[in-house]
Amino acid sequence: MSQEEIWDAEAAQRYDTPGTGMFAPEVLGPTVARLAALAGDGRALEFAIGTGRVAVPLAERGVPVTGIELSRAMVDRLRSKVDEAAIPVLVGDMTATVAPGRYSLVYLVYNTISNLQTQAEQVECFRNAARHLTPGGRFVIELWVPELRKLPPGQQATVWHAEPGYLGLDTYDVLHQHVVSHHFHFGEGTEARLFRSPHRYIWPAELDLMAQLAGFELESRHADWSGGEFTADSRSHVSVYRRPE
């Protein structure tokens, strides 16, 4: 399935979980605070803006935000919150779509660069970020660390989250560096609802090389938006790349 088919109107509606999950204040608050600090007095561009989970509160803090989004259904959901004047959005691919003007910050959060299915597309995403940035501007990526250390020989799946009513697991194709995330939601009965999304996983070192190919320098890497230390045991990272002046 194409990304447009995956992120349809039903997926866009399920994506928003106000006050919980990735919309919880303890998750969203540090994200928005860090991005606002990195944007400074400049403008911000969000690749894969989605339903505006980050863009809306960031704009409310006074940062001018523009977005690029492939899914029209996600943009429609965003438009139920704010209009085009508040947050302009271009419908298109984040590897090639060009937004007007220049920005001090481009950001891509919640593992979304892995939605691009090839290494070449992921490199083009970096290059597209570079062409939007002013000298000294920053490209910020939030990305999970592949959990291959959890895979014993012969096993293809890892469970990365389990709670009442929900189970999340990933199935890996280590030969082609692909993973499919499976999200199972359970109700009161005997049936479950499944949502799946394909990804190409990226190691931090590979991400840094992509950045170099696009002319970036790694400025910082932390385990979370609050600045926690990134270690060998970290499950994700927030990496800040800077375009030289």
Buried (B, 14 or more C-beta within 10 A) or exposed (E): EEBEEBBBEEBBEEBBEEEEEBBEEEBBEBBBBBBBEBBEEBBBBBBBBBBBBBBBBBBEEEBBBBBBBBBBBBBEBBBEBBEEEBBBBBBEBBBEBEBEEBBBBBBBBBBBBBBBBEBEBBBBBBBBBBEBBBEEBBBBBBBBBBBEEEBEEEEEBBEBEEEEEEBBBBBBEEEEBBBBBBBBEEEEEEEEEEBEBBBBBBEBEEBBBBBEEBBBEBEBBBBBBEEEEBEEEBEBBBBBBBBEE
